[in-house]
Amino acid sequence: MVDKKELEEAIKNSGKKRNYLAEKLNISSTSLYNKLNGITEFTAREMFILSDELDLSEQDSKKIFYL
């Protein structure tokens, strides 16, 4: 599971668009929407890429992705 509120806040604070993040994750915007809304889960690779793209600290990554 993902802390949707925290992830949404991190995306907002990064200033990056969802379409850009979906492209970086090599998934469709619809797939990103599904992952953000808990319909499907992020893979470990996607969590790593998002953490990097959103410049998340290790602590923030663990908090958001429940690692």
C-alpha positions as CSV (number, residue, x, y, z in Angstrom):
1,M,0.0,0.0,0.0
2,V,0.9,3.6,-0.5
3,D,0.2,6.7,1.6
4,K,-1.7,8.4,-1.2
5,K,-1.9,11.8,0.7
6,E,1.8,11.9,1.3
7,L,2.6,10.8,-2.3
8,E,0.2,13.4,-3.8
9,E,1.9,16.1,-1.7
10,A,5.3,15.0,-2.8
11,I,4.3,15.1,-6.4
12,K,2.7,18.6,-5.9
13,N,5.9,19.8,-4.1
14,S,8.1,18.5,-6.9
15,G,6.4,20.6,-9.5
16,K,6.5,17.6,-11.9
17,K,3.4,16.7,-13.9
18,R,1.9,13.2,-13.7
19,N,2.3,12.6,-17.4
20,Y,6.1,13.2,-17.0
21,L,6.2,10.8,-14.1
22,A,4.3,8.2,-16.0
23,E,6.7,8.5,-18.8
24,K,9.7,8.1,-16.5
25,L,8.0,5.0,-15.0
26,N,7.4,3.7,-18.6
27,I,3.7,3.3,-17.9
28,S,0.6,5.0,-19.2
29,S,-1.1,7.9,-17.4
30,T,-4.0,5.5,-16.6
31,S,-1.6,3.0,-15.0
32,L,-0.2,5.8,-12.9
33,Y,-3.7,6.9,-11.9
34,N,-4.5,3.3,-10.9
35,K,-1.3,3.0,-8.8
36,L,-1.9,6.4,-7.1
37,N,-5.4,5.3,-6.2
38,G,-4.5,1.8,-4.9
39,I,-6.1,-0.1,-7.7
40,T,-2.7,-1.6,-8.6
41,E,0.6,-1.6,-6.7
42,F,3.9,0.1,-7.5
43,T,6.7,-2.2,-8.3
44,A,10.0,-1.9,-6.4
45,R,11.6,-0.3,-9.6
46,E,8.8,2.2,-9.8
47,M,9.1,3.2,-6.1
48,F,12.9,3.7,-6.7
49,I,12.3,5.9,-9.7
50,L,9.6,7.9,-8.0
51,S,11.7,8.4,-5.0
52,D,14.5,9.7,-7.2
53,E,12.3,11.9,-9.4
54,L,10.5,13.4,-6.4
55,D,13.9,13.8,-4.5
56,L,12.5,11.9,-1.5
57,S,14.7,11.2,1.5
58,E,15.0,7.5,2.5
59,Q,12.7,8.3,5.5
60,D,10.1,9.9,3.3
61,S,10.2,7.0,0.8
62,K,9.7,4.5,3.6
63,K,6.8,6.6,5.0
64,I,5.1,6.9,1.6
65,F,5.6,3.3,0.3
66,Y,5.4,1.6,3.8
67,L,8.8,0.1,3.4
